[in-house]
Amino acid sequence: MKPVRRLMAGLALAVTLVAPAVAQTGLAMRDRLVVISSGSATAVTQILASGFTERYEGVTAPLVRLLPSSAALELFCAGLGAQTPDIAIVVRRMARSTLDTCQANGVRDVVELQLGLGAVVLAVRRGEPTPNLTTRQVWEALAAERVTAEEFVPNRTANWSDLAPALPQTPIRLLMPPRGNGTTGLFEDMVLEGGCRDVKAVRLLFEASYRRGKCITLRDDGRVRLMEGVEIPAALLASPPGTVGLVSYDQLLASGGNLVALALDGVLPTQASIFAQDYVATRTVYLYAKRQHTRLRDGIGVVRGIREFLNEAMAESTTGPGGALSVTGLVPLGPAERTAQRRIADNLTAMSR
């Protein structure tokens, strides 16, 4: 069974008890929203689901399922009907090819909202050296291959100080989530690819996919350890000195100062640097909704509550400065941008790109 079919089967089983009726359109109806969320957006999704349930008396709490960003959007775009999700909350924007898949499967009216800004962070334990790394040094430390005399050779770099004398004389070790996680995706796009794009040997590679492979393929000699993102903060605190962890900005804040962020290319991740997008590994958290699932007054449609969920998500008390999502480390958009997003939510405006 293909991965998306397995996901569909699992979701269908989860919503069987809440989709007993059939609408005039032939789409089954239910009385509970189904929201899929990337693991990196878990805290955001939980607060939005809780706020929606508390605000609207008598509604059933949304059914929330966690998946990697790529799998969440794949499932979102699998089709229409009660056995498919209504809303997806992820940390990577839907690619043009994914939107094409949506439309090919009948999901034509997709509403896209930007909830705010976050970041991925390289962090160490409090009290350990906090070097200012460049994205080039990060790539040279972690890539499966390095460039020597214009040739790609296996990466045998052992210590951070091997890259530059000012860096700590500690072994290179990294804890990070597996591929498919939104945190890892942004790290690959902004840090690893950013660090290798000016390497001459990489620039000379003609095929784009081959160049990307040289940038994001990591060493497999035990120096990079993969684990679920939620496990990384605790594992980092118990790791040998010098170990670096790849975490989200909200995980950094939640550590209560036990984890300290490293600067990348001279910029520390702060609310100000993330808002200005001066920090290289900044990301936007997106919400996607199916307008076609919205149940109309005459009873046609899959589920009630999509418009209300979106309005609650974009309320100033949720995504504005000091709003409910601020505890997750999400940095608000600017005032004009927030107004524009509220207008999209109010009108359920479908994305057109």
Order of alpha helices (4+ residues) and beta strands (2+ residues): alpha-beta-beta-beta-alpha-beta-alpha-beta-alpha-beta-alpha-beta-beta-beta-alpha-alpha-alpha-alpha-beta-alpha-beta-alpha-beta-alpha-beta-alpha-alpha-alpha
